[in-house]
Amino acid sequence: MTPRFTYGPVEFLLIAFETDTVPRSVVEAIEELIEARTIRLLDLVVVSRSPGGEVTAVDIEDVSEEYGFGSIELEATGLAPDEDIQELGADLPPGTSAVLLVIEHRWAKSLAERVAEGGGYLIHSERIPAPVVNEQLAALGAGD
């Protein structure tokens, strides 16, 4: 029997911006992924690092309209522990902000169930950022 998972794999994404706002096009891209049921947005936190190095975090529920996330509903909150937020925020350059997204990969839920059914388990997962992939493939002449 196939195990039934409530959720698929979850990933934390910290996306930094040189301003204190998230571009509207990024919010729209998140909305499109949610509407297409590719991802489920579980949690979202705005993280800032002051010029002096202090890290602050604001739950999006507190400032959703201010940051342009008014139409996005979260499935869960509190998945990003304060310690992780502080650690990730320390990686931001001083004077910048970021959005921490906790997303479920809905597209991978069925695969995860089938792997578990077959007695398999994930040993390693690594994401290669899109700019790196595109740069490397362009250097190899791929896509020409």
C-alpha positions as CSV (number, residue, x, y, z in Angstrom):
1,M,0.0,0.0,0.0
2,T,1.3,3.5,-0.9
3,P,1.9,5.7,2.1
4,R,-0.2,8.8,2.0
5,F,1.6,11.9,2.9
6,T,-0.3,15.1,3.9
7,Y,2.6,17.1,2.5
8,G,5.4,16.7,0.0
9,P,9.0,17.8,0.4
10,V,9.4,21.2,2.0
11,E,12.2,23.7,1.2
12,F,13.3,27.0,2.8
13,L,14.2,29.7,0.3
14,L,15.9,32.9,1.4
15,I,15.6,35.5,-1.4
16,A,17.4,38.7,-0.8
17,F,16.7,42.2,-2.3
18,E,18.7,45.4,-2.1
19,T,15.6,47.2,-1.1
20,D,13.2,46.8,1.7
21,T,10.4,45.6,-0.6
22,V,9.8,42.5,-2.7
23,P,9.2,43.4,-6.4
24,R,5.6,42.9,-7.5
25,S,6.7,40.5,-10.3
26,V,8.1,38.2,-7.6
27,V,4.9,38.2,-5.7
28,E,3.0,37.5,-8.9
29,A,5.3,34.5,-9.7
30,I,4.6,33.1,-6.2
31,E,0.9,33.6,-6.8
32,E,1.1,31.8,-10.1
33,L,2.9,28.8,-8.6
34,I,0.3,28.6,-5.9
35,E,-2.6,28.8,-8.3
36,A,-1.0,26.1,-10.6
37,R,-0.7,23.9,-7.5
38,T,3.0,23.5,-8.1
39,I,3.8,24.7,-4.6
40,R,2.0,25.3,-1.4
41,L,3.2,28.3,0.6
42,L,3.4,27.2,4.2
43,D,5.2,30.2,5.8
44,L,6.6,33.5,4.8
45,V,8.8,35.8,6.9
46,V,10.4,39.1,5.9
47,V,13.9,39.3,7.2
48,S,16.0,42.4,7.4
49,R,19.6,43.1,8.5
50,S,20.3,46.7,9.6
51,P,23.4,48.6,8.6
52,G,24.7,47.7,12.1
53,G,24.1,44.0,11.6
54,E,21.0,43.5,13.7
55,V,18.6,40.9,12.2
56,T,14.9,41.4,12.5
57,A,12.0,39.3,11.2
58,V,8.4,40.1,10.6
59,D,5.7,37.4,10.0
60,I,3.9,38.2,6.8
61,E,0.5,38.0,8.5
62,D,1.4,41.2,10.4
63,V,2.3,43.2,7.3
64,S,0.9,41.4,4.2
65,E,-0.6,44.5,2.6
66,E,2.4,46.6,3.3
67,Y,4.7,44.2,1.5
68,G,2.3,43.3,-1.4
69,F,1.4,39.8,-0.2
70,G,-2.3,40.6,0.6
71,S,-3.7,38.0,-1.7
72,I,-1.5,35.2,-0.6
73,E,-2.7,32.9,2.2
74,L,-0.4,30.8,4.2
75,E,-1.1,27.1,4.9
76,A,0.9,27.1,8.1
77,T,3.0,29.4,10.1
78,G,5.9,29.1,12.6
79,L,7.8,26.5,10.5
80,A,10.8,28.8,10.4
81,P,12.3,28.7,13.9
82,D,13.7,32.0,15.2
83,E,17.2,30.4,15.4
84,D,17.1,29.6,11.7
85,I,15.8,33.0,10.8
86,Q,18.6,34.7,12.8
87,E,21.2,32.4,11.2
88,L,19.9,33.0,7.7
89,G,19.5,36.7,8.3
90,A,23.2,36.9,9.4
91,D,24.1,35.9,5.8
92,L,22.4,39.0,4.4
93,P,24.6,42.0,3.6
94,P,24.0,44.8,6.1
95,G,21.2,47.2,5.0
96,T,19.3,44.6,3.0
97,S,16.1,42.6,3.3
98,A,15.0,39.2,2.2
99,V,11.9,37.1,2.1
100,L,12.0,33.6,3.7
101,L,9.6,31.3,1.9
102,V,8.8,27.9,3.3
103,I,7.3,26.0,0.4
104,E,6.0,22.5,-0.1
105,H,6.8,21.0,-3.5
106,R,3.4,19.6,-4.3
107,W,4.7,18.2,-7.6
108,A,7.0,15.8,-5.6
109,K,4.4,14.5,-3.2
110,S,3.4,11.5,-5.3
111,L,7.1,10.6,-6.0
112,A,7.9,10.8,-2.2
113,E,4.9,8.5,-1.5
114,R,6.1,5.9,-4.1
115,V,9.7,6.1,-2.9
116,A,8.5,5.3,0.6
117,E,6.3,2.5,-0.6
118,G,9.3,1.0,-2.4
119,G,11.3,1.1,0.8
120,G,13.5,3.9,-0.6
121,Y,14.6,7.0,1.1
122,L,16.4,10.2,0.1
123,I,20.1,10.3,0.9
124,H,21.0,13.7,-0.6
125,S,19.3,16.6,-2.3
126,E,20.9,19.7,-3.7
127,R,19.5,22.6,-5.6
128,I,21.6,24.4,-8.2
129,P,20.5,28.0,-8.7
130,A,19.1,28.9,-12.1
131,P,21.7,31.5,-12.9
132,V,24.5,28.9,-12.4
133,V,22.7,26.3,-14.5
134,N,22.1,28.7,-17.3
135,E,25.6,30.1,-17.3
136,Q,27.2,26.6,-17.3
137,L,24.9,25.3,-20.1
138,A,25.4,28.4,-22.2
139,A,29.2,27.9,-21.9
140,L,28.7,24.3,-23.1
141,G,26.6,25.6,-26.1
142,A,23.4,23.9,-24.9
143,G,20.2,25.2,-26.1
144,D,21.6,26.6,-29.4
